[in-house]
Amino acid sequence: MRRRASTRRTRLATVNAAVLLVGLSGILSHAAGNTGPGPAYGNTQGVEYGDAVYRYLNKWGYNYNHTGLFCGIDSGGNLRVLESTGENGDSTKENSLYSSFLNQSGAEYYGAYTLDTYTTTAPFSDRKTVVDWGKRLMDAYIYYPSGAADAIEWKGSSFDGTVEDIYAIRCDGLVEYAYEKAGKRVWGNCVDGRWNIVTEVDYTGGHNSMPDNTRDPDTELSPWAQRGAPPATGPYVILFGEYSGPPWPDTRMVRPSVITYPVLLSAALVNAATPQRALRVKASDESGIWRIEWLDPGSATWESAPNPDRYPTTDYLYADIPVHSS
């Protein structure tokens, strides 16, 4: 299946030029609270900036899943993800979404998820804040927890909530921290209502409990519990059978990613009396705009104005399209 960046073509009659708006979403071809399991799969065909992505991961004989944060497109057009890899040494990395999640041999891709607290889709400001915190985790030198015992291990006698105080972090801890540091609730402990990993990580019976063969998604954090999925795409074990619930995990990360396309906001002629006259277009997308492309009449080559920021700072982008005299 071919995978590409999401696009939308708009024809501008003003200059008779085809315009291609390329957003930072990626086209790859529920139950709230603890009332039941969420969907077995998220959006397996698309992903937006800041969405959490999940795949199969067999750990200790149990498929508790692996997760990361989609963080846009690089200059070569490659979809990228922030994740805690489990490697020795610095474990928080930015990697290829394709190699880390979509093309892992024997590791089924479960798709992209967003929070069910959004009535439609997350605004750019929220997405940017989540990815910014994920990027700060990537930029820091952070280990993977020994034995994956805790979602987060800190350096001092207690956790002060800062990136600088994190000694080690699991993949689900990275997603949870980035969202909840941004003030967006993801997974919570059904027993006592504690949910913010930034402030509750010291409570080892809550966010920092390691999942095991008892499979308690209501009290033990894992990528599987984080997305609230049923056991069909989680830790099915022959000896113990499926986890049949209840209780179910109390998590908001149960909505398959909602894909929206870039829109053309405005077009105005600039420098009209000079040889540099151009049509200045402005495009917007909830994930930011990666680039704007255009095709002049009679030309077979698309020209483009890329976003100069690898991590977008706004949800819009301007481009000046030359207007040639006929």
Backbone torsions as a table, in degrees:
resi	resn	phi	psi	omega
1	MET	NA	128.8	-178.6
2	ARG	-74.2	140.8	179.8
3	ARG	-123.6	134.0	-175.8
4	ARG	-148.5	170.4	174.7
5	ALA	-74.2	147.7	-179.8
6	SER	-69.0	142.7	-176.0
7	THR	-138.7	162.0	172.7
8	ARG	-149.1	128.8	178.7
9	ARG	-97.2	136.9	178.0
10	THR	-132.3	129.2	179.2
11	ARG	-95.3	127.6	178.7
12	LEU	-101.4	108.0	-179.1
13	ALA	-63.4	-24.6	-177.4
14	THR	-55.2	-42.5	-178.5
15	VAL	-123.4	6.7	179.9
16	ASN	53.5	43.0	179.8
17	ALA	-119.8	139.5	175.2
18	ALA	-81.5	133.6	-178.9
19	VAL	-118.2	133.3	179.4
20	LEU	-113.4	118.8	178.1
21	LEU	-99.9	122.3	-177.2
22	VAL	-114.4	109.2	-179.3
23	GLY	-83.9	178.1	-179.3
24	LEU	-94.2	8.7	172.3
25	SER	-79.3	155.9	179.7
26	GLY	-113.4	125.1	173.7
27	ILE	-95.0	121.2	-176.4
28	LEU	-101.1	32.0	173.0
29	SER	121.1	NA	NA
30	HIS	NA	135.1	178.4
31	ALA	-116.2	136.6	179.0
32	ALA	-91.8	152.3	177.0
33	GLY	64.3	-142.4	-177.6
34	ASN	-112.9	37.4	-178.9
35	THR	-87.4	-9.4	-179.3
36	GLY	163.7	175.5	-180.0
37	PRO	-74.4	155.5	172.4
38	GLY	-82.5	-169.6	-179.1
39	PRO	-70.6	151.5	179.0
40	ALA	-68.5	-25.9	-178.5
41	TYR	-134.3	146.4	170.3
42	GLY	-87.9	-149.3	177.6
43	ASN	-84.7	108.5	-179.0
44	THR	-89.6	-1.0	-178.8
45	GLN	-109.1	-13.0	-177.4
46	GLY	-156.0	165.2	-179.9
47	VAL	-156.2	142.5	177.5
48	GLU	-110.5	160.2	-178.9
49	TYR	-53.3	125.8	178.5
50	GLY	87.2	-4.9	176.7
51	ASP	-69.1	152.1	174.3
52	ALA	-89.6	135.9	179.0
53	VAL	-117.0	150.9	-173.3
54	TYR	-138.7	149.9	174.4
55	ARG	-148.4	171.8	177.3
56	TYR	-64.5	140.4	170.9
57	LEU	-152.1	118.1	178.5
58	ASN	-88.3	112.4	-180.0
59	LYS	-124.4	120.8	-178.5
60	TRP	58.2	28.5	-179.7
61	GLY	86.2	4.3	-178.9
62	TYR	-124.9	136.5	179.2
63	ASN	-86.3	84.1	177.6
64	TYR	-90.3	5.5	175.1
65	ASN	76.4	166.3	172.8
66	HIS	-128.6	149.7	-176.5
67	THR	-141.0	162.1	176.2
68	GLY	-161.6	178.3	179.9
69	LEU	-112.1	124.7	174.9
70	PHE	-69.8	126.6	-173.4
71	CYS	-124.7	29.7	170.2
72	GLY	101.0	-157.9	-172.0
73	ILE	-126.8	135.0	178.6
74	ASP	-85.1	-179.2	-174.9
75	SER	-63.8	-21.1	178.6
76	GLY	-90.4	3.2	179.0
77	GLY	84.4	16.5	-178.8
78	ASN	-92.9	133.4	177.4
79	LEU	-72.1	137.6	-172.4
80	ARG	-123.7	155.1	-178.0
81	VAL	-141.2	143.7	172.6
82	LEU	-97.9	132.9	-176.9
83	GLU	-156.0	158.9	168.0
84	SER	-99.1	115.5	-164.5
85	THR	-88.5	-17.7	-174.5
86	GLY	85.3	6.0	179.0
87	GLU	-72.7	159.6	172.4
88	ASN	-69.2	149.8	-178.3
89	GLY	76.1	-144.0	-179.0
90	ASP	-65.3	117.6	-172.0
91	SER	-103.7	-15.5	-178.2
92	THR	-89.7	117.7	-171.3
93	LYS	-133.9	159.7	163.2
94	GLU	-105.2	121.5	-176.8
95	ASN	-129.8	175.5	175.6
96	SER	-71.6	128.6	176.2
97	LEU	-61.4	-36.4	-178.4
98	TYR	-63.7	-50.6	-176.1
99	SER	-75.1	-31.3	-176.6
100	SER	-85.1	-28.3	-173.8
101	PHE	-129.1	-38.2	-171.0
102	LEU	-90.4	-20.9	-174.2
103	ASN	-129.0	34.8	175.9
104	GLN	-85.7	118.0	-177.0
105	SER	-56.8	124.0	177.7
106	GLY	74.5	4.7	-177.9
107	ALA	-111.9	99.4	-177.4
108	GLU	-63.2	138.4	177.6
109	TYR	-87.9	125.9	-176.9
110	TYR	-96.8	-6.4	172.2
111	GLY	103.3	-176.4	-177.3
112	ALA	-104.7	141.0	-176.9
113	TYR	-127.3	153.7	171.3
114	THR	-133.6	176.5	-177.5
115	LEU	-79.1	142.5	178.0
116	ASP	-79.4	-2.4	177.6
117	THR	-77.4	-13.3	174.8
118	TYR	-86.3	129.9	-177.9
119	THR	-69.4	-32.5	176.5
120	THR	-124.0	-75.6	179.0
121	THR	-150.0	161.3	-176.2
122	ALA	-71.2	138.6	176.6
123	PRO	-71.1	160.3	-178.1
124	PHE	-58.2	-39.6	-177.2
125	SER	-58.3	-40.9	178.3
126	ASP	-68.4	-43.0	-179.3
127	ARG	-61.9	-44.0	-179.7
128	LYS	-61.7	-44.0	-178.6
129	THR	-63.5	-42.7	179.2
130	VAL	-62.2	-47.6	-179.2
131	VAL	-66.9	-36.5	177.6
132	ASP	-58.5	-42.0	178.5
133	TRP	-70.0	-37.2	175.6
134	GLY	-63.1	-39.0	178.7
135	LYS	-66.5	-37.2	177.6
136	ARG	-64.1	-35.8	175.1
137	LEU	-65.6	-40.5	178.8
138	MET	-65.1	-40.1	-177.3
139	ASP	-69.6	-24.7	179.0
140	ALA	-82.1	155.6	176.1
141	TYR	-88.5	103.7	-174.9
142	ILE	-128.8	130.8	179.8
143	TYR	-81.0	172.1	170.0
144	TYR	-96.0	137.5	-177.0
145	PRO	-58.5	137.0	178.8
146	SER	-61.6	121.1	-178.7
147	GLY	71.8	7.9	-177.8
148	ALA	55.9	28.9	-173.2
149	ALA	-65.5	-41.2	-176.0
150	ASP	-122.4	147.1	176.7
151	ALA	-64.6	-38.7	177.0
152	ILE	-138.1	133.8	169.6
153	GLU	-114.3	136.0	-176.1
154	TRP	-111.9	169.5	-171.7
155	LYS	-88.4	-35.5	-175.6
156	GLY	-92.6	-165.7	179.9
157	SER	-74.8	-21.9	174.9
158	SER	-147.8	161.8	-174.6
159	PHE	-88.6	128.3	-179.9
160	ASP	-95.9	2.9	174.7
161	GLY	87.7	-3.3	-177.8
162	THR	-92.6	156.9	174.7
163	VAL	-60.4	-38.3	-176.2
164	GLU	-63.7	-22.6	-178.3
165	ASP	-92.2	-1.0	-179.7
166	ILE	-85.4	122.4	177.9
167	TYR	-90.8	-40.4	-177.9
168	ALA	-148.6	151.8	-177.3
169	ILE	-150.8	139.0	173.8
170	ARG	-83.9	171.3	-179.8
171	CYS	-63.8	-42.7	179.5
172	ASP	-70.3	-29.8	174.9
173	GLY	-65.1	-36.4	178.5
174	LEU	-63.2	-48.6	179.6
175	VAL	-63.6	-46.4	-178.3
176	GLU	-61.4	-45.3	-178.5
177	TYR	-64.4	-45.9	-177.3
178	ALA	-60.6	-42.9	-179.9
179	TYR	-71.4	-46.9	-173.1
180	GLU	-78.9	-24.0	170.0
181	LYS	-66.2	-29.2	175.7
182	ALA	-83.5	2.2	177.2
183	GLY	84.5	16.0	-177.5
184	LYS	-109.4	113.3	-176.4
185	ARG	-66.5	133.7	174.6
186	VAL	-115.0	-98.6	-177.9
187	TRP	-92.8	145.3	177.8
188	GLY	-135.3	157.8	177.7
189	ASN	-81.7	113.2	-177.2
190	CYS	-61.9	-26.5	-173.5
191	VAL	-68.0	-45.3	-174.3
192	ASP	-127.3	6.5	175.4
193	GLY	77.5	4.8	178.5
194	ARG	-75.4	132.2	-175.5
195	TRP	-135.1	-26.3	-173.1
196	ASN	-85.5	110.3	-177.8
197	ILE	-65.3	-20.8	179.3
198	VAL	-69.8	-34.2	-176.3
199	THR	-109.6	-17.3	-174.0
200	GLU	-110.4	5.7	-174.4
201	VAL	-65.2	-25.8	177.1
202	ASP	-64.0	-23.2	-178.6
203	TYR	-81.9	95.2	-171.4
204	THR	-68.7	-16.6	176.0
205	GLY	-81.5	-3.1	-179.5
206	GLY	-110.7	-107.5	-173.3
207	HIS	-64.6	-23.6	-173.5
208	ASN	-98.5	12.0	179.8
209	SER	-74.9	130.1	178.1
210	MET	-78.3	132.7	176.1
211	PRO	-66.1	150.6	-178.9
212	ASP	-145.3	-163.3	-174.9
213	ASN	-74.5	-3.9	175.2
214	THR	-82.3	-17.8	176.0
215	ARG	47.7	78.7	-178.7
216	ASP	-115.0	80.4	-175.8
217	PRO	-68.4	-9.3	177.6
218	ASP	-84.0	-20.8	-177.6
219	THR	-129.2	-7.6	-179.3
220	GLU	-122.6	120.3	-179.4
221	LEU	-74.3	135.0	171.5
222	SER	-156.4	163.8	175.4
223	PRO	-57.9	-36.1	177.9
224	TRP	-63.5	-46.6	178.0
225	ALA	-66.8	-34.8	-177.0
226	GLN	-62.2	-35.9	179.0
227	ARG	-96.6	3.5	172.8
228	GLY	62.2	31.8	-172.6
229	ALA	-83.7	154.8	174.1
230	PRO	-72.6	168.3	-174.7
231	PRO	-67.5	-14.0	179.9
232	ALA	-58.9	-29.4	176.3
233	THR	-120.2	35.1	-179.7
234	GLY	-142.3	-152.7	-171.5
235	PRO	-78.7	72.9	171.7
236	TYR	-76.9	131.0	-178.2
237	VAL	-128.4	128.6	-176.7
238	ILE	-57.5	-43.6	-176.0
239	LEU	-66.2	-37.4	-174.0
240	PHE	-107.8	-6.9	-179.1
241	GLY	72.6	-164.9	-179.2
242	GLU	-79.7	151.8	168.6
243	TYR	-78.0	120.1	-172.6
244	SER	-104.3	-9.2	178.8
245	GLY	56.5	-179.6	-17.8
246	PRO	-72.9	172.4	6.9
247	PRO	-80.7	154.9	176.1
248	TRP	-102.8	161.1	-179.4
249	PRO	-66.2	144.1	176.0
250	ASP	-93.9	90.5	-175.0
251	THR	-139.2	149.0	178.3
252	ARG	-97.7	-9.9	-175.8
253	MET	-86.9	63.7	-174.9
254	VAL	-125.0	4.7	-177.2
255	ARG	-101.8	123.8	175.0
256	PRO	-56.6	139.9	-177.3
257	SER	-51.3	134.2	178.9
258	VAL	-99.9	120.3	-176.2
259	ILE	-96.0	126.6	171.7
260	THR	-118.4	155.3	-175.6
261	TYR	-102.7	155.3	178.1
262	PRO	-60.1	151.1	178.3
263	VAL	-126.2	147.8	175.2
264	LEU	-87.6	116.9	-175.3
265	LEU	-88.5	-38.4	-176.5
266	SER	-160.0	161.6	175.4
267	ALA	-150.4	125.1	-177.9
268	ALA	-143.4	142.4	179.1
269	LEU	-76.6	131.0	177.8
270	VAL	-124.8	153.7	-179.1
271	ASN	52.8	43.5	-171.5
272	ALA	-60.4	-33.2	-175.2
273	ALA	-93.9	12.7	-176.4
274	THR	-124.7	164.3	175.7
275	PRO	-63.6	-15.3	180.0
276	GLN	-91.7	16.5	-177.1
277	ARG	-60.6	143.1	-174.8
278	ALA	-153.0	161.4	173.0
279	LEU	-98.1	112.9	-179.6
280	ARG	-89.2	114.2	-178.8
281	VAL	-108.4	150.0	177.6
282	LYS	-126.3	126.1	-179.5
283	ALA	-123.1	153.2	-176.9
284	SER	-138.5	152.5	175.8
285	ASP	-156.8	148.9	-178.5
286	GLU	-64.0	-20.3	177.6
287	SER	-102.0	7.5	-174.1
288	GLY	85.7	164.6	179.8
289	ILE	-105.4	127.5	179.4
290	TRP	-78.3	-44.5	177.5
291	ARG	-165.4	162.6	172.5
292	ILE	-119.3	130.0	179.5
293	GLU	-117.6	153.6	176.1
294	TRP	-145.4	156.8	-179.3
295	LEU	-127.9	113.3	178.6
296	ASP	-69.2	149.8	176.4
297	PRO	-57.6	133.0	178.7
298	GLY	84.5	-5.8	-179.6
299	SER	-100.4	150.4	177.2
300	ALA	-106.0	1.1	-175.4
301	THR	-113.5	125.8	176.1
302	TRP	-78.2	134.3	172.7
303	GLU	-104.6	160.8	-174.4
304	SER	-148.3	156.2	171.9
305	ALA	-121.8	102.6	-178.7
306	PRO	-79.1	157.0	172.7
307	ASN	-71.9	125.0	-178.3
308	PRO	-70.9	-14.5	-177.6
309	ASP	-97.3	121.7	176.8
310	ARG	-60.5	-40.6	173.6
311	TYR	-108.8	111.6	-172.3
312	PRO	-60.6	142.1	179.0
313	THR	-101.6	-15.4	177.2
314	THR	-136.8	165.9	178.8
315	ASP	-89.5	7.6	-177.7
316	TYR	-131.8	166.6	177.2
317	LEU	-149.5	140.0	175.2
318	TYR	-100.0	151.2	171.6
319	ALA	-146.4	138.3	176.5
320	ASP	-99.4	112.9	-178.6
321	ILE	-97.1	116.4	-178.1
322	PRO	-56.9	137.9	176.1
323	VAL	-107.5	111.3	-175.9
324	HIS	-92.0	143.1	176.6
325	SER	-69.8	141.9	-179.1
326	SER	-84.1	NA	NA
